Amino acid sequence: MPAVLIRHTVADYAKWKRAVQSFRAFRKESGEQCFHSFRSSSSPNDLTVICTWSTPAKMRKFVKSAELRKAMKEAGVVSKPAMQFFGKMEDLSVG
C-alpha cells in the first residue's frame, strides 16, 4: 500500500485539525485510504502525517495538486512540508 509521510509546522493545531476534517471528502475522492497525524511532545504544532493511498499515481497527483496547496495554506501550515514517499507499508503488530 503506497504511503506518504509529511512533516510540517502549523500555527494553530485546532484550526489545522478542523481544516483537515473539512477536506476529508476531497482526500477520499482522490484515493486516500487513511490519515494519521502525530504531534511532537515538545512542540505540539510540529506535526507528522502519514497517509495511505489506493495507488501511487493517485497519491502523487494529490500531493502535487493546487487544491492541497490551497488547503494547507488555509489550514495555517507555516513551514515548507517535507515529504517522503513509500511504496509499501506492512503492519507487523499482528501475526
GIBEL-V359990 format. One record per backbone hydrogen bond with DSSP energy under -0.5 kcal/mol. CO is the residue of the C=O (numbers start at 1). NH is the residue of the N-H. E is the energy in kcal/mol with one decimal. If there is no record, write none. Layout:
# GIBEL-V359990
((CO & NH & E) (CO & NH & E))
This chain:
# GIBEL-V359990
((2 & 53 & -2.4) (3 & 86 & -3.0) (4 & 51 & -2.2) (5 & 84 & -2.2) (6 & 49 & -3.1) (7 & 82 & -2.6) (8 & 47 & -3.0) (9 & 78 & -2.8) (9 & 79 & -1.1) (12 & 16 & -2.3) (13 & 17 & -3.0) (14 & 18 & -2.0) (15 & 19 & -2.1) (16 & 20 & -2.6) (17 & 21 & -2.4) (18 & 22 & -2.1) (19 & 23 & -1.1) (20 & 23 & -0.5) (21 & 24 & -1.0) (23 & 27 & -2.1) (24 & 28 & -2.7) (25 & 29 & -2.6) (26 & 30 & -1.5) (27 & 32 & -2.3) (28 & 31 & -1.6) (31 & 54 & -2.0) (34 & 52 & -1.6) (36 & 50 & -2.6) (38 & 48 & -2.4) (43 & 40 & -0.7) (43 & 46 & -2.7) (45 & 10 & -2.5) (45 & 47 & -0.7) (46 & 40 & -2.3) (47 & 8 & -2.0) (48 & 38 & -2.8) (49 & 6 & -3.1) (50 & 36 & -2.6) (51 & 4 & -2.3) (52 & 33 & -3.3) (52 & 34 & -1.2) (53 & 2 & -0.5) (55 & 59 & -1.9) (56 & 60 & -2.5) (57 & 61 & -2.2) (58 & 62 & -2.3) (59 & 63 & -2.5) (60 & 64 & -1.6) (62 & 65 & -1.4) (65 & 69 & -1.7) (66 & 70 & -2.5) (67 & 71 & -2.5) (68 & 72 & -2.7) (69 & 73 & -2.0) (70 & 74 & -2.5) (71 & 75 & -1.9) (72 & 76 & -0.6) (72 & 77 & -2.4) (73 & 76 & -1.1) (76 & 11 & -2.3) (81 & 83 & -0.6) (82 & 7 & -2.4) (84 & 5 & -2.9) (86 & 3 & -2.2) (90 & 92 & -0.9))
